[in-house]
Amino acid sequence: MICFGAILAPLLEVKIGLGGTSYLDFVTSMHLPLQLARVDPIVASFCGGGVGAVSALLVVELNNVKKQQRNRCHYCEGTGYLPCGHCVGSGIDPATRCPCAYCAGTSKVMCTGCLCTGKSMATEHDPRFDPF
């Protein structure tokens, strides 16, 4: 984009003479403000199109992120694991001072709400499946 706008477009207009009348002549013939002649129309339209395309892609990505956040498990917040309740997330059994037998010293256990997927799952209590 930068190479086209900064090198190729001015070269085609000024050196080779492509494009017919100059942009200044066009602006004055249409009785437009002369400030418009300071901006090259090819460069402006090319850069504007690039900004528009990138902006559209960013909006699509933002919508994807919001959709994924809505589908996260409410218990583990999408990690798939919960802090161990026996050792309170320390990894050490408080009674014996050795590695916790419930979490094997990792300080976390599998989330049963999402089965370690991190995504919310439909259950029997989901109102969408209530037949009445």
Biotite code that builds the C-alpha atoms (Angstrom):
import biotite.structure as struc

atoms = struc.array([
    struc.Atom([0.000, 0.000, 0.000], chain_id="A", res_id=1, res_name="MET", atom_name="CA", element="C"),
    struc.Atom([2.791, 2.415, 0.912], chain_id="A", res_id=2, res_name="ILE", atom_name="CA", element="C"),
    struc.Atom([4.851, 1.545, -2.165], chain_id="A", res_id=3, res_name="CYS", atom_name="CA", element="C"),
    struc.Atom([1.894, 2.081, -4.472], chain_id="A", res_id=4, res_name="PHE", atom_name="CA", element="C"),
    struc.Atom([0.782, 5.327, -2.855], chain_id="A", res_id=5, res_name="GLY", atom_name="CA", element="C"),
    struc.Atom([4.214, 6.854, -2.361], chain_id="A", res_id=6, res_name="ALA", atom_name="CA", element="C"),
    struc.Atom([6.130, 5.644, -5.411], chain_id="A", res_id=7, res_name="ILE", atom_name="CA", element="C"),
    struc.Atom([4.039, 4.157, -8.184], chain_id="A", res_id=8, res_name="LEU", atom_name="CA", element="C"),
    struc.Atom([1.028, 6.504, -8.283], chain_id="A", res_id=9, res_name="ALA", atom_name="CA", element="C"),
    struc.Atom([3.037, 9.772, -8.337], chain_id="A", res_id=10, res_name="PRO", atom_name="CA", element="C"),
    struc.Atom([5.418, 8.283, -10.910], chain_id="A", res_id=11, res_name="LEU", atom_name="CA", element="C"),
    struc.Atom([2.541, 7.372, -13.225], chain_id="A", res_id=12, res_name="LEU", atom_name="CA", element="C"),
    struc.Atom([0.932, 10.793, -12.877], chain_id="A", res_id=13, res_name="GLU", atom_name="CA", element="C"),
    struc.Atom([3.953, 13.090, -13.022], chain_id="A", res_id=14, res_name="VAL", atom_name="CA", element="C"),
    struc.Atom([6.721, 11.313, -14.955], chain_id="A", res_id=15, res_name="LYS", atom_name="CA", element="C"),
    struc.Atom([4.745, 9.292, -17.489], chain_id="A", res_id=16, res_name="ILE", atom_name="CA", element="C"),
    struc.Atom([1.794, 11.657, -17.759], chain_id="A", res_id=17, res_name="GLY", atom_name="CA", element="C"),
    struc.Atom([-1.005, 9.158, -17.213], chain_id="A", res_id=18, res_name="LEU", atom_name="CA", element="C"),
    struc.Atom([-4.205, 10.550, -15.796], chain_id="A", res_id=19, res_name="GLY", atom_name="CA", element="C"),
    struc.Atom([-5.037, 13.388, -18.208], chain_id="A", res_id=20, res_name="GLY", atom_name="CA", element="C"),
    struc.Atom([-5.514, 16.763, -16.570], chain_id="A", res_id=21, res_name="THR", atom_name="CA", element="C"),
    struc.Atom([-3.960, 17.421, -13.210], chain_id="A", res_id=22, res_name="SER", atom_name="CA", element="C"),
    struc.Atom([-6.003, 17.127, -10.076], chain_id="A", res_id=23, res_name="TYR", atom_name="CA", element="C"),
    struc.Atom([-5.614, 20.869, -9.455], chain_id="A", res_id=24, res_name="LEU", atom_name="CA", element="C"),
    struc.Atom([-7.222, 21.593, -12.828], chain_id="A", res_id=25, res_name="ASP", atom_name="CA", element="C"),
    struc.Atom([-10.087, 19.245, -12.013], chain_id="A", res_id=26, res_name="PHE", atom_name="CA", element="C"),
    struc.Atom([-10.671, 20.849, -8.590], chain_id="A", res_id=27, res_name="VAL", atom_name="CA", element="C"),
    struc.Atom([-10.725, 24.373, -10.023], chain_id="A", res_id=28, res_name="THR", atom_name="CA", element="C"),
    struc.Atom([-13.011, 23.364, -12.916], chain_id="A", res_id=29, res_name="SER", atom_name="CA", element="C"),
    struc.Atom([-15.523, 21.870, -10.442], chain_id="A", res_id=30, res_name="MET", atom_name="CA", element="C"),
    struc.Atom([-15.335, 25.008, -8.251], chain_id="A", res_id=31, res_name="HIS", atom_name="CA", element="C"),
    struc.Atom([-14.222, 23.029, -5.225], chain_id="A", res_id=32, res_name="LEU", atom_name="CA", element="C"),
    struc.Atom([-11.984, 24.359, -2.413], chain_id="A", res_id=33, res_name="PRO", atom_name="CA", element="C"),
    struc.Atom([-8.309, 24.400, -3.408], chain_id="A", res_id=34, res_name="LEU", atom_name="CA", element="C"),
    struc.Atom([-7.421, 22.504, -0.214], chain_id="A", res_id=35, res_name="GLN", atom_name="CA", element="C"),
    struc.Atom([-8.628, 19.345, -1.934], chain_id="A", res_id=36, res_name="LEU", atom_name="CA", element="C"),
    struc.Atom([-5.853, 19.683, -4.521], chain_id="A", res_id=37, res_name="ALA", atom_name="CA", element="C"),
    struc.Atom([-3.204, 19.144, -1.837], chain_id="A", res_id=38, res_name="ARG", atom_name="CA", element="C"),
    struc.Atom([-4.274, 15.520, -1.393], chain_id="A", res_id=39, res_name="VAL", atom_name="CA", element="C"),
    struc.Atom([-3.562, 13.054, -4.174], chain_id="A", res_id=40, res_name="ASP", atom_name="CA", element="C"),
    struc.Atom([-6.872, 11.304, -4.994], chain_id="A", res_id=41, res_name="PRO", atom_name="CA", element="C"),
    struc.Atom([-5.318, 7.951, -5.874], chain_id="A", res_id=42, res_name="ILE", atom_name="CA", element="C"),
    struc.Atom([-3.297, 7.780, -2.698], chain_id="A", res_id=43, res_name="VAL", atom_name="CA", element="C"),
    struc.Atom([-6.241, 8.973, -0.591], chain_id="A", res_id=44, res_name="ALA", atom_name="CA", element="C"),
    struc.Atom([-8.663, 6.432, -2.068], chain_id="A", res_id=45, res_name="SER", atom_name="CA", element="C"),
    struc.Atom([-6.159, 3.585, -1.848], chain_id="A", res_id=46, res_name="PHE", atom_name="CA", element="C"),
    struc.Atom([-5.293, 4.334, 1.790], chain_id="A", res_id=47, res_name="CYS", atom_name="CA", element="C"),
    struc.Atom([-8.946, 4.901, 2.668], chain_id="A", res_id=48, res_name="GLY", atom_name="CA", element="C"),
    struc.Atom([-9.898, 1.538, 1.184], chain_id="A", res_id=49, res_name="GLY", atom_name="CA", element="C"),
    struc.Atom([-7.139, -0.164, 3.128], chain_id="A", res_id=50, res_name="GLY", atom_name="CA", element="C"),
    struc.Atom([-8.262, 1.442, 6.378], chain_id="A", res_id=51, res_name="VAL", atom_name="CA", element="C"),
    struc.Atom([-11.848, 0.407, 5.684], chain_id="A", res_id=52, res_name="GLY", atom_name="CA", element="C"),
    struc.Atom([-10.897, -3.207, 5.004], chain_id="A", res_id=53, res_name="ALA", atom_name="CA", element="C"),
    struc.Atom([-8.741, -3.472, 8.122], chain_id="A", res_id=54, res_name="VAL", atom_name="CA", element="C"),
    struc.Atom([-11.482, -1.852, 10.223], chain_id="A", res_id=55, res_name="SER", atom_name="CA", element="C"),
    struc.Atom([-14.038, -4.345, 8.943], chain_id="A", res_id=56, res_name="ALA", atom_name="CA", element="C"),
    struc.Atom([-11.739, -7.262, 9.821], chain_id="A", res_id=57, res_name="LEU", atom_name="CA", element="C"),
    struc.Atom([-11.207, -5.874, 13.319], chain_id="A", res_id=58, res_name="LEU", atom_name="CA", element="C"),
    struc.Atom([-14.977, -5.602, 13.868], chain_id="A", res_id=59, res_name="VAL", atom_name="CA", element="C"),
    struc.Atom([-15.444, -9.220, 12.766], chain_id="A", res_id=60, res_name="VAL", atom_name="CA", element="C"),
    struc.Atom([-12.700, -10.354, 15.159], chain_id="A", res_id=61, res_name="GLU", atom_name="CA", element="C"),
    struc.Atom([-14.216, -8.352, 18.027], chain_id="A", res_id=62, res_name="LEU", atom_name="CA", element="C"),
    struc.Atom([-17.589, -10.008, 17.437], chain_id="A", res_id=63, res_name="ASN", atom_name="CA", element="C"),
    struc.Atom([-15.901, -13.443, 17.481], chain_id="A", res_id=64, res_name="ASN", atom_name="CA", element="C"),
    struc.Atom([-14.233, -12.666, 20.819], chain_id="A", res_id=65, res_name="VAL", atom_name="CA", element="C"),
    struc.Atom([-17.543, -11.525, 22.354], chain_id="A", res_id=66, res_name="LYS", atom_name="CA", element="C"),
    struc.Atom([-19.262, -14.675, 21.090], chain_id="A", res_id=67, res_name="LYS", atom_name="CA", element="C"),
    struc.Atom([-16.564, -16.890, 22.620], chain_id="A", res_id=68, res_name="GLN", atom_name="CA", element="C"),
    struc.Atom([-16.855, -15.071, 25.963], chain_id="A", res_id=69, res_name="GLN", atom_name="CA", element="C"),
    struc.Atom([-20.585, -15.787, 26.089], chain_id="A", res_id=70, res_name="ARG", atom_name="CA", element="C"),
    struc.Atom([-19.891, -19.501, 25.573], chain_id="A", res_id=71, res_name="ASN", atom_name="CA", element="C"),
    struc.Atom([-17.387, -19.787, 28.446], chain_id="A", res_id=72, res_name="ARG", atom_name="CA", element="C"),
    struc.Atom([-18.088, -21.980, 31.447], chain_id="A", res_id=73, res_name="CYS", atom_name="CA", element="C"),
    struc.Atom([-19.434, -19.921, 34.360], chain_id="A", res_id=74, res_name="HIS", atom_name="CA", element="C"),
    struc.Atom([-17.644, -21.971, 37.008], chain_id="A", res_id=75, res_name="TYR", atom_name="CA", element="C"),
    struc.Atom([-14.064, -22.091, 35.750], chain_id="A", res_id=76, res_name="CYS", atom_name="CA", element="C"),
    struc.Atom([-14.361, -18.995, 33.491], chain_id="A", res_id=77, res_name="GLU", atom_name="CA", element="C"),
    struc.Atom([-13.062, -20.929, 30.496], chain_id="A", res_id=78, res_name="GLY", atom_name="CA", element="C"),
    struc.Atom([-9.895, -22.423, 32.010], chain_id="A", res_id=79, res_name="THR", atom_name="CA", element="C"),
    struc.Atom([-11.293, -25.946, 32.453], chain_id="A", res_id=80, res_name="GLY", atom_name="CA", element="C"),
    struc.Atom([-9.915, -26.202, 35.985], chain_id="A", res_id=81, res_name="TYR", atom_name="CA", element="C"),
    struc.Atom([-10.999, -25.147, 39.478], chain_id="A", res_id=82, res_name="LEU", atom_name="CA", element="C"),
    struc.Atom([-8.863, -24.612, 42.582], chain_id="A", res_id=83, res_name="PRO", atom_name="CA", element="C"),
    struc.Atom([-8.663, -27.764, 44.689], chain_id="A", res_id=84, res_name="CYS", atom_name="CA", element="C"),
    struc.Atom([-11.108, -27.573, 47.588], chain_id="A", res_id=85, res_name="GLY", atom_name="CA", element="C"),
    struc.Atom([-9.166, -29.912, 49.837], chain_id="A", res_id=86, res_name="HIS", atom_name="CA", element="C"),
    struc.Atom([-5.859, -28.046, 49.844], chain_id="A", res_id=87, res_name="CYS", atom_name="CA", element="C"),
    struc.Atom([-7.490, -24.679, 49.000], chain_id="A", res_id=88, res_name="VAL", atom_name="CA", element="C"),
    struc.Atom([-5.352, -24.336, 45.886], chain_id="A", res_id=89, res_name="GLY", atom_name="CA", element="C"),
    struc.Atom([-1.977, -24.714, 47.619], chain_id="A", res_id=90, res_name="SER", atom_name="CA", element="C"),
    struc.Atom([-1.102, -28.230, 46.396], chain_id="A", res_id=91, res_name="GLY", atom_name="CA", element="C"),
    struc.Atom([-0.131, -29.278, 49.950], chain_id="A", res_id=92, res_name="ILE", atom_name="CA", element="C"),
    struc.Atom([-2.464, -31.359, 52.137], chain_id="A", res_id=93, res_name="ASP", atom_name="CA", element="C"),
    struc.Atom([-3.041, -29.201, 55.248], chain_id="A", res_id=94, res_name="PRO", atom_name="CA", element="C"),
    struc.Atom([-3.277, -32.225, 57.561], chain_id="A", res_id=95, res_name="ALA", atom_name="CA", element="C"),
    struc.Atom([-0.208, -34.188, 56.432], chain_id="A", res_id=96, res_name="THR", atom_name="CA", element="C"),
    struc.Atom([2.002, -31.482, 54.858], chain_id="A", res_id=97, res_name="ARG", atom_name="CA", element="C"),
    struc.Atom([2.646, -33.652, 51.813], chain_id="A", res_id=98, res_name="CYS", atom_name="CA", element="C"),
    struc.Atom([1.321, -33.286, 48.247], chain_id="A", res_id=99, res_name="PRO", atom_name="CA", element="C"),
    struc.Atom([-2.470, -33.213, 48.142], chain_id="A", res_id=100, res_name="CYS", atom_name="CA", element="C"),
    struc.Atom([-3.969, -36.570, 47.161], chain_id="A", res_id=101, res_name="ALA", atom_name="CA", element="C"),
    struc.Atom([-6.998, -34.961, 45.483], chain_id="A", res_id=102, res_name="TYR", atom_name="CA", element="C"),
    struc.Atom([-5.110, -32.764, 43.021], chain_id="A", res_id=103, res_name="CYS", atom_name="CA", element="C"),
    struc.Atom([-1.763, -34.640, 43.056], chain_id="A", res_id=104, res_name="ALA", atom_name="CA", element="C"),
    struc.Atom([-0.023, -31.449, 44.143], chain_id="A", res_id=105, res_name="GLY", atom_name="CA", element="C"),
    struc.Atom([-1.120, -29.398, 41.118], chain_id="A", res_id=106, res_name="THR", atom_name="CA", element="C"),
    struc.Atom([-3.486, -27.212, 43.200], chain_id="A", res_id=107, res_name="SER", atom_name="CA", element="C"),
    struc.Atom([-6.285, -27.573, 40.629], chain_id="A", res_id=108, res_name="LYS", atom_name="CA", element="C"),
    struc.Atom([-8.953, -30.116, 39.746], chain_id="A", res_id=109, res_name="VAL", atom_name="CA", element="C"),
    struc.Atom([-11.062, -30.773, 36.669], chain_id="A", res_id=110, res_name="MET", atom_name="CA", element="C"),
    struc.Atom([-14.145, -28.589, 36.280], chain_id="A", res_id=111, res_name="CYS", atom_name="CA", element="C"),
    struc.Atom([-17.177, -30.861, 36.269], chain_id="A", res_id=112, res_name="THR", atom_name="CA", element="C"),
    struc.Atom([-19.369, -28.140, 34.839], chain_id="A", res_id=113, res_name="GLY", atom_name="CA", element="C"),
    struc.Atom([-17.657, -28.199, 31.459], chain_id="A", res_id=114, res_name="CYS", atom_name="CA", element="C"),
    struc.Atom([-15.617, -31.430, 31.680], chain_id="A", res_id=115, res_name="LEU", atom_name="CA", element="C"),
    struc.Atom([-12.359, -29.460, 31.192], chain_id="A", res_id=116, res_name="CYS", atom_name="CA", element="C"),
    struc.Atom([-13.478, -27.942, 27.889], chain_id="A", res_id=117, res_name="THR", atom_name="CA", element="C"),
    struc.Atom([-13.929, -24.403, 29.217], chain_id="A", res_id=118, res_name="GLY", atom_name="CA", element="C"),
    struc.Atom([-17.193, -24.073, 27.288], chain_id="A", res_id=119, res_name="LYS", atom_name="CA", element="C"),
    struc.Atom([-20.658, -23.920, 28.754], chain_id="A", res_id=120, res_name="SER", atom_name="CA", element="C"),
    struc.Atom([-22.552, -27.138, 28.236], chain_id="A", res_id=121, res_name="MET", atom_name="CA", element="C"),
    struc.Atom([-26.278, -27.792, 28.005], chain_id="A", res_id=122, res_name="ALA", atom_name="CA", element="C"),
    struc.Atom([-27.626, -29.567, 31.060], chain_id="A", res_id=123, res_name="THR", atom_name="CA", element="C"),
    struc.Atom([-30.956, -30.957, 32.111], chain_id="A", res_id=124, res_name="GLU", atom_name="CA", element="C"),
    struc.Atom([-31.649, -27.676, 33.915], chain_id="A", res_id=125, res_name="HIS", atom_name="CA", element="C"),
    struc.Atom([-31.213, -25.584, 30.789], chain_id="A", res_id=126, res_name="ASP", atom_name="CA", element="C"),
    struc.Atom([-34.472, -23.679, 30.160], chain_id="A", res_id=127, res_name="PRO", atom_name="CA", element="C"),
    struc.Atom([-34.043, -24.118, 26.401], chain_id="A", res_id=128, res_name="ARG", atom_name="CA", element="C"),
    struc.Atom([-34.734, -27.848, 26.788], chain_id="A", res_id=129, res_name="PHE", atom_name="CA", element="C"),
    struc.Atom([-37.732, -27.538, 29.107], chain_id="A", res_id=130, res_name="ASP", atom_name="CA", element="C"),
    struc.Atom([-40.680, -29.110, 27.260], chain_id="A", res_id=131, res_name="PRO", atom_name="CA", element="C"),
    struc.Atom([-43.310, -27.357, 29.357], chain_id="A", res_id=132, res_name="PHE", atom_name="CA", element="C"),
])
